[in-house]
Amino acid sequence: MAKTSKTKVAFVGAGYTNATRKLERPETEIAIEAARMAIADAGIDPALVDGINVQVHHYPPPDTPTIAAGAGMTNVRWNRDGGLGILPAGIAADAIDNGEANCILVIKVMNTIAPVSTPQIDPTSGGVAGPTQFEVPYGLGYSMQRVGLQARAYMHRYGITREQLAWVPITERQHALMNPWAVMKNPLTMEDYMNARWIAEPVNLFDCDMPVNGAFAFLLAREDIAKDLKWKPVYLKSWAGNKQNIGLQDHLWAEPLAGVSPIAEEIYRDAGMKPEEMDLWFMYDGFSYFVPMWMENLGLVPRGEAGNYVQGGTNIRFDGRHPVNTHGGQLSEGRLHGHGHVLEAIQQLRGNAGPRQSKYNNTAIISSVFPHTGAAGILSVE
């Protein structure tokens, strides 16, 4: 679904903890730290924050009322959970537009204790049930294998080479080295990439996002509130997506071969903007191959041209015309399920991204989750 708010809604605060390979502190503690940072970053009284969305991808989740209280929230009127990347921002904007809240805090907690999803098991027979019964016996059991098949089909269709696509993780690593929150601290060369071990050919180790632990938060508010706060407002111009998380198993294969995706059509129409007006491109990169697929689905480059566009890294570097994932993305900042893309877009559009700051920073387009069934949104300072 898509939504263009009657009430203008803006991002007003951002908060981080360090991304770590091991969970070093309790989830509730780090969630409170990120929440407090986002509220302080906005320069708003925490008592005015009346909505909260705590996202996790494992169970049991941390206690939301404890997090809200720890952040100084005393009047919570709206409480939801779920959604990845740009999607919870859209859901929060929807709630603000409906008068359910005035200022909403969205927190993402990452904890790598979450198990890898396994095929559906029939509790009666102990065998594999549902659609997976036609896949698992033949070795297709996990997301990496499915992405490997999709990546091979994509490369074959358009004649894209590994050397071309290598520039996505290589360039993102260059960006991560300028990002103090990123978990990856060493350069990545073409030789490193080409010699990396296979995960599911043609997907290798550096094509996969980096599991991390931590908490990350952003704050949205009505325009009249946003204008009186610390930073210039970063507006959510439009968004589109499914409010339910869509599974990789069911929807990975529906790849459009012409034009832009329905999601792209919606966000451009609702924002009254065109693909060529997008300055910064934050493309979901759970796997590196998702980046060029998203670029084409959103009409940022023509079908089949993304490989040529990313080659050499010049076009997608932070100092290029259309920087891609200037924070390092999930491949090098760490797997935040698209939340890091939103936080970086806020920093870039404000102009406070430090050494990785782009000189083109009026608009940003963000995608989340799978290239053909995920969510997308447009942010702007105007």
C-alpha positions in Angstrom: 0.0 0.0 0.0 1.1 3.6 -0.4 0.5 6.8 1.6 1.0 10.4 1.0 0.3 12.2 4.2 -2.0 15.2 4.4 0.1 16.3 7.4 3.7 16.9 6.4 5.9 14.5 8.5 9.6 14.9 9.0 12.6 13.0 10.4 13.9 15.0 13.3 16.3 12.8 15.2 18.7 9.9 14.8 20.4 7.6 17.4 23.0 4.8 17.3 24.9 2.4 19.4 28.1 0.9 18.1 27.5 -2.1 15.8 29.3 -5.1 17.3 29.8 -8.7 16.3 28.7 -9.9 19.7 25.9 -8.6 21.9 27.8 -6.8 24.6 24.9 -5.4 26.6 21.2 -6.2 27.3 18.9 -5.4 24.4 16.7 -3.1 26.5 19.8 -1.1 27.6 21.1 -0.5 24.1 17.5 0.3 22.9 17.2 3.0 25.6 20.6 4.4 24.6 19.7 4.7 20.9 16.3 6.2 21.8 17.8 8.8 24.2 20.3 9.8 21.5 17.6 10.3 18.9 15.5 12.4 21.2 18.5 14.5 22.3 19.6 14.8 18.6 16.2 16.3 17.8 16.4 18.7 20.8 12.8 17.7 21.9 11.3 17.2 25.3 11.0 13.3 25.6 7.6 13.9 27.2 6.3 15.1 23.8 7.2 11.9 22.1 3.9 10.0 22.2 4.4 7.0 19.9 6.9 4.1 19.7 7.7 1.2 17.4 10.3 -1.3 18.5 11.4 -3.7 15.8 13.2 -7.0 16.4 13.6 -10.1 14.2 13.7 -12.6 17.1 11.7 -13.6 20.1 11.1 -12.9 22.9 11.5 -9.1 22.1 12.6 -6.6 24.7 10.0 -4.9 26.8 8.6 -1.8 25.0 7.1 -0.1 28.0 10.5 -0.3 29.8 12.3 1.2 26.7 9.7 4.0 26.5 10.1 4.8 30.2 13.9 4.7 30.0 13.7 7.1 27.1 11.7 9.6 29.2 8.4 9.1 27.4 5.5 9.7 29.7 2.5 9.9 27.4 2.6 7.0 24.9 -0.6 7.0 22.8 0.6 4.8 19.9 2.5 1.6 20.1 3.3 -0.8 17.2 6.0 -3.2 16.2 7.4 -4.6 13.0 8.4 -3.4 9.6 11.9 -3.1 8.1 13.8 -0.1 6.8 11.7 2.7 5.3 8.4 0.8 6.0 8.0 1.6 9.7 8.7 5.3 8.9 5.7 5.1 6.5 3.5 3.4 9.1 4.5 6.0 11.7 3.7 8.8 9.2 0.3 7.2 8.6 -0.4 7.3 12.4 0.7 10.9 12.7 -1.5 11.8 9.7 -4.5 10.1 11.4 -3.9 12.0 14.6 -3.0 9.0 16.6 0.4 10.5 17.7 2.4 13.7 17.2 5.9 12.4 17.4 7.0 8.8 17.0 10.2 7.0 17.9 11.2 4.0 15.7 13.8 1.7 17.2 15.6 -1.2 15.5 17.2 -3.8 17.8 19.6 -6.3 16.2 20.6 -9.5 18.0 22.3 -12.2 16.1 21.1 -14.9 18.5 18.1 -15.1 16.1 18.3 -18.5 14.4 18.5 -18.9 10.6 15.0 -19.7 9.3 14.5 -23.4 8.6 12.1 -25.1 6.3 8.5 -25.7 7.5 8.4 -29.0 9.4 5.2 -31.1 9.6 4.7 -31.6 13.4 2.9 -34.9 12.7 5.3 -36.7 10.4 8.4 -34.8 11.0 8.9 -34.3 7.3 9.1 -31.1 5.3 5.7 -29.6 4.6 4.2 -27.0 2.3 5.9 -25.6 -0.8 9.3 -26.5 0.7 8.6 -30.2 0.2 9.3 -29.6 -3.5 12.6 -27.8 -2.9 14.4 -29.0 0.2 15.0 -32.5 -1.0 16.9 -31.0 -4.0 19.1 -28.7 -1.8 17.1 -25.5 -1.9 16.6 -24.8 1.8 17.9 -21.3 2.7 17.8 -17.8 1.5 21.4 -17.7 0.3 20.7 -20.6 -2.1 17.6 -18.8 -3.5 19.5 -15.6 -4.0 22.3 -17.5 -5.8 19.8 -18.8 -8.3 18.2 -15.3 -8.8 21.6 -13.7 -9.1 22.7 -16.2 -11.8 19.5 -15.6 -13.8 19.9 -11.8 -13.5 23.6 -11.9 -14.6 22.8 -14.2 -17.5 19.9 -12.2 -18.7 21.8 -8.9 -19.1 25.4 -10.2 -19.5 26.5 -8.7 -16.2 29.9 -9.9 -14.9 31.2 -10.5 -11.4 33.9 -7.9 -11.9 31.2 -5.3 -12.5 29.1 -6.2 -9.5 32.1 -6.4 -7.3 32.1 -2.6 -7.3 29.0 -2.6 -5.1 30.7 -4.2 -2.0 34.1 -2.5 -2.8 32.6 1.0 -2.9 30.4 0.4 0.1 33.5 -0.7 2.0 35.2 2.6 1.0 32.2 4.4 2.5 32.2 2.3 5.7 35.8 3.3 6.4 34.5 6.9 6.8 31.6 5.9 9.0 32.4 5.6 12.8 29.4 3.4 13.3 30.4 0.8 10.7 31.6 -2.7 11.9 34.0 -3.3 8.9 37.3 -1.4 9.4 39.5 -2.8 6.6 39.6 -2.0 2.9 38.2 -4.4 0.3 40.0 -4.9 -3.0 39.0 -6.5 -6.2 41.4 -9.3 -5.5 39.8 -9.9 -2.1 36.4 -10.1 -3.7 37.3 -12.4 -6.6 39.1 -14.8 -4.2 36.4 -15.0 -1.6 34.8 -18.3 -0.8 31.5 -19.2 -2.4 28.3 -19.1 -0.3 25.9 -20.1 -3.2 27.6 -19.4 -6.5 27.7 -16.7 -7.9 27.1 -15.2 -4.4 30.4 -15.1 -2.4 31.2 -14.1 1.2 31.4 -10.4 0.4 28.1 -10.4 -1.4 26.4 -11.1 1.9 25.5 -8.6 4.6 27.4 -8.6 7.9 25.5 -9.8 11.0 25.8 -7.3 13.8 24.3 -6.4 17.2 23.1 -3.0 18.3 20.2 -0.6 18.5 19.4 2.2 16.1 16.6 4.8 16.3 15.0 7.6 14.4 12.3 10.1 15.3 9.5 11.5 13.2 7.2 14.5 14.0 4.5 16.7 12.5 5.9 19.6 10.5 4.8 22.3 13.0 6.8 20.5 15.7 9.7 19.7 13.4 10.3 23.3 12.4 11.0 24.3 16.0 13.6 21.7 16.6 17.4 21.5 16.3 17.8 20.4 12.6 16.1 21.4 9.4 13.3 19.0 8.7 13.9 16.0 6.5 10.5 15.3 5.0 9.1 11.9 4.1 7.6 12.8 0.7 6.1 9.5 -0.1 6.3 5.8 0.6 4.9 2.5 -0.7 5.0 -1.1 0.3 3.3 -3.9 2.0 2.6 -3.5 5.7 3.3 -7.2 6.2 6.8 -8.6 5.9 6.9 -10.6 2.7 8.8 -13.9 2.7 11.7 -14.6 0.5 10.4 -18.0 -0.3 7.1 -16.9 -1.8 8.0 -13.7 -3.6 11.7 -13.7 -4.7 11.1 -14.7 -8.3 8.6 -12.2 -9.6 11.2 -10.1 -11.4 9.8 -7.4 -13.8 11.6 -7.3 -17.2 10.4 -3.8 -18.4 9.5 -0.5 -16.9 9.6 0.4 -13.2 8.0 -1.6 -10.4 4.5 -0.7 -9.1 6.1 0.5 -5.9 8.2 3.0 -7.9 5.2 4.2 -9.9 3.4 4.9 -6.6 6.2 6.8 -4.8 7.0 9.0 -7.8 3.4 9.8 -8.4 2.6 10.6 -4.8 5.7 12.8 -4.4 5.2 14.5 -7.7 8.8 13.7 -8.6 10.8 11.7 -11.2 13.6 9.2 -11.0 16.1 11.7 -12.4 15.4 14.0 -9.4 16.8 11.5 -6.9 20.2 12.6 -5.7 21.1 9.9 -3.2 20.3 6.3 -3.7 20.0 4.0 -0.7 19.5 0.6 -2.1 18.7 -2.4 0.2 21.7 -4.7 0.2 21.0 -7.8 2.2 22.9 -9.3 -0.8 25.0 -7.1 -3.2 22.9 -8.3 -6.1 19.8 -6.6 -4.7 21.5 -3.2 -5.3 21.5 -3.2 -9.1 18.1 -4.9 -9.2 16.6 -2.2 -7.1 18.3 0.5 -9.2 16.5 -0.8 -12.3 13.2 -1.5 -10.6 13.1 2.1 -9.4 13.9 3.5 -12.8 17.2 5.0 -11.7 19.0 3.2 -14.5 17.5 1.4 -17.6 16.9 -2.3 -17.4 20.2 -4.3 -17.9 22.4 -1.2 -17.5 23.1 -1.3 -13.7 26.2 -3.5 -14.2 27.7 -0.9 -16.5 26.6 1.9 -14.2 28.3 0.6 -11.0 31.5 -0.6 -12.8 34.6 1.3 -11.5 32.6 2.7 -8.6 32.9 6.3 -9.9 29.1 6.8 -10.3 28.2 5.4 -6.9 30.9 6.8 -4.7 30.0 9.4 -2.1 31.6 12.1 -4.3 29.8 10.8 -7.5 26.6 12.2 -9.0 24.4 9.5 -7.4 26.1 8.1 -4.3 24.9 4.7 -3.2 24.8 3.6 0.4 27.3 6.2 1.7 27.3 4.6 5.2 28.7 1.3 3.9 25.3 -0.4 3.7 24.5 -3.7 5.2 27.5 -5.2 3.5 30.0 -3.1 5.6 28.2 -1.0 8.2 26.3 -4.0 9.3 22.9 -5.8 8.8 20.3 -3.4 10.2 17.5 -4.6 7.9 17.6 -1.3 6.0 17.4 0.9 9.2 20.9 2.2 8.6 19.8 3.4 5.1 17.2 5.7 6.7 19.6 7.0 9.4 22.3 7.8 6.7 19.7 9.5 4.5 18.8 11.8 7.4 22.5 12.7 8.0 23.2 13.3 4.3 20.1 15.5 3.7 21.0 17.5 6.8 24.5 17.9 5.5 26.2 16.5 8.6 27.6 13.2 7.3 31.2 14.2 7.9 33.9 13.1 5.4 31.5 11.0 3.4 29.1 13.9 2.8 27.7 14.2 -0.8 27.5 17.6 -2.5 24.1 16.5 -4.0 21.8 16.2 -1.0 18.3 17.6 -1.7 16.6 14.3 -2.2 17.1 10.6 -1.3 15.3 7.4 -2.4 15.4 4.4 -0.1 14.4 0.8 -0.8 13.9 -1.9 1.7 13.9 -5.7 1.5 13.5 -7.8 -1.7 13.8 -5.9 -5.0 10.5 -7.0 -6.4 8.2 -7.1 -3.4 9.7 -4.7 -0.8 9.1 -1.1 0.1 10.5 2.3 -1.0 10.3 5.9 -0.1 11.5 9.4 -1.0 13.0 11.9 1.4 13.6 15.6 0.8 14.6 18.7 2.6 12.0 20.8 0.7 
